[in-house]
Amino acid sequence: AGTLVYQVNQLHFNGETLNGSTGKTFFVPNAGDNYTTNTPAASFSGAAGTIALSPDVDGNPQNIAAASTSGGSGNNENALAILGLQDLDMNIRKWAFVRGSVPSSQPQSLTMGEDYTNFVGDMALLAEQTNQGQEFETSLINQLNNTRDAISGVNLDEEMVNLIKYQQAYVAASKALTIADQLMNDLLAIR
């Protein structure tokens, strides 16, 4: 981001605005900073998190230097030069984020367009990995719940069979006692 701020500002500073003025900056690397175009790009460490439009152009679109000073008013040579920055090879740091480790970066020679394409692809891959991880975790939780229920849970069908079995045993024991009572009464009546 620091290199981008520096290069855009160098082109913008030398371009011409609608009212013919020059020397306007487009970005400030750190919102609220006093910025000059002579500031080296290396001093913009961390600019990606704080980049902002400069007060020169923020809310003042007439101060965007789209024309080159040599092309005269109404040309778009400077805007095309700024647009062309996306096709320049740059030394861009590619960050790697691996779960459980410290993020690391390696410099790569890429254009901004290639870097953006890689970034979008990496984000899509991370999102898919996250979705797959979530699906796996959900499946694992469901399987563990089913296992727990199978071990400690109550099976209503099995409990109903046991209840009927105990009821039948009670009825049989009750009949046996009724018959024994009847026999005792009959024996006592014989005497």
GIQUILIN-V528841 format. One record per residue. N is the residue number from 0. RES is the residue in one letter. BURIAL is 1 if it has 24 or more other ideal C-beta (glycine too) atoms within 12 Angstrom, else 0. Layout:
n=[N | N]
res=[RES | RES]
burial=[BURIAL | BURIAL]
This chain:
n=[0 | 1 | 2 | 3 | 4 | 5 | 6 | 7 | 8 | 9 | 10 | 11 | 12 | 13 | 14 | 15 | 16 | 17 | 18 | 19 | 20 | 21 | 22 | 23 | 24 | 25 | 26 | 27 | 28 | 29 | 30 | 31 | 32 | 33 | 34 | 35 | 36 | 37 | 38 | 39 | 40 | 41 | 42 | 43 | 44 | 45 | 46 | 47 | 48 | 49 | 50 | 51 | 52 | 53 | 54 | 55 | 56 | 57 | 58 | 59 | 60 | 61 | 62 | 63 | 64 | 65 | 66 | 67 | 68 | 69 | 70 | 71 | 72 | 73 | 74 | 75 | 76 | 77 | 78 | 79 | 80 | 81 | 82 | 83 | 84 | 85 | 86 | 87 | 88 | 89 | 90 | 91 | 92 | 93 | 94 | 95 | 96 | 97 | 98 | 99 | 100 | 101 | 102 | 103 | 104 | 105 | 106 | 107 | 108 | 109 | 110 | 111 | 112 | 113 | 114 | 115 | 116 | 117 | 118 | 119 | 120 | 121 | 122 | 123 | 124 | 125 | 126 | 127 | 128 | 129 | 130 | 131 | 132 | 133 | 134 | 135 | 136 | 137 | 138 | 139 | 140 | 141 | 142 | 143 | 144 | 145 | 146 | 147 | 148 | 149 | 150 | 151 | 152 | 153 | 154 | 155 | 156 | 157 | 158 | 159 | 160 | 161 | 162 | 163 | 164 | 165 | 166 | 167 | 168 | 169 | 170 | 171 | 172 | 173 | 174 | 175 | 176 | 177 | 178 | 179 | 180 | 181 | 182 | 183 | 184 | 185 | 186 | 187 | 188 | 189 | 190]
res=[A | G | T | L | V | Y | Q | V | N | Q | L | H | F | N | G | E | T | L | N | G | S | T | G | K | T | F | F | V | P | N | A | G | D | N | Y | T | T | N | T | P | A | A | S | F | S | G | A | A | G | T | I | A | L | S | P | D | V | D | G | N | P | Q | N | I | A | A | A | S | T | S | G | G | S | G | N | N | E | N | A | L | A | I | L | G | L | Q | D | L | D | M | N | I | R | K | W | A | F | V | R | G | S | V | P | S | S | Q | P | Q | S | L | T | M | G | E | D | Y | T | N | F | V | G | D | M | A | L | L | A | E | Q | T | N | Q | G | Q | E | F | E | T | S | L | I | N | Q | L | N | N | T | R | D | A | I | S | G | V | N | L | D | E | E | M | V | N | L | I | K | Y | Q | Q | A | Y | V | A | A | S | K | A | L | T | I | A | D | Q | L | M | N | D | L | L | A | I | R]
burial=[1 | 1 | 1 | 1 | 1 | 1 | 1 | 1 | 1 | 1 | 1 | 1 | 1 | 1 | 1 | 1 | 1 | 0 | 0 | 0 | 0 | 0 | 0 | 1 | 1 | 1 | 1 | 1 | 1 | 0 | 0 | 0 | 0 | 0 | 1 | 0 | 1 | 0 | 1 | 0 | 1 | 0 | 0 | 1 | 0 | 0 | 1 | 0 | 0 | 0 | 1 | 0 | 1 | 1 | 0 | 1 | 1 | 0 | 0 | 0 | 0 | 0 | 1 | 1 | 1 | 1 | 1 | 1 | 0 | 0 | 0 | 0 | 0 | 0 | 0 | 0 | 0 | 1 | 1 | 0 | 1 | 1 | 0 | 0 | 1 | 0 | 0 | 0 | 0 | 1 | 0 | 1 | 0 | 0 | 0 | 0 | 0 | 0 | 0 | 0 | 0 | 0 | 0 | 0 | 0 | 0 | 0 | 0 | 0 | 0 | 0 | 1 | 0 | 0 | 1 | 0 | 0 | 0 | 0 | 0 | 0 | 0 | 0 | 0 | 0 | 0 | 0 | 0 | 0 | 0 | 0 | 0 | 0 | 0 | 0 | 0 | 0 | 0 | 0 | 0 | 0 | 0 | 0 | 0 | 0 | 0 | 0 | 0 | 0 | 0 | 0 | 0 | 0 | 0 | 0 | 0 | 0 | 0 | 0 | 0 | 0 | 0 | 0 | 0 | 0 | 0 | 0 | 0 | 0 | 0 | 0 | 0 | 0 | 0 | 0 | 0 | 0 | 0 | 0 | 0 | 0 | 0 | 0 | 0 | 0 | 0 | 0 | 0 | 0 | 0 | 0]
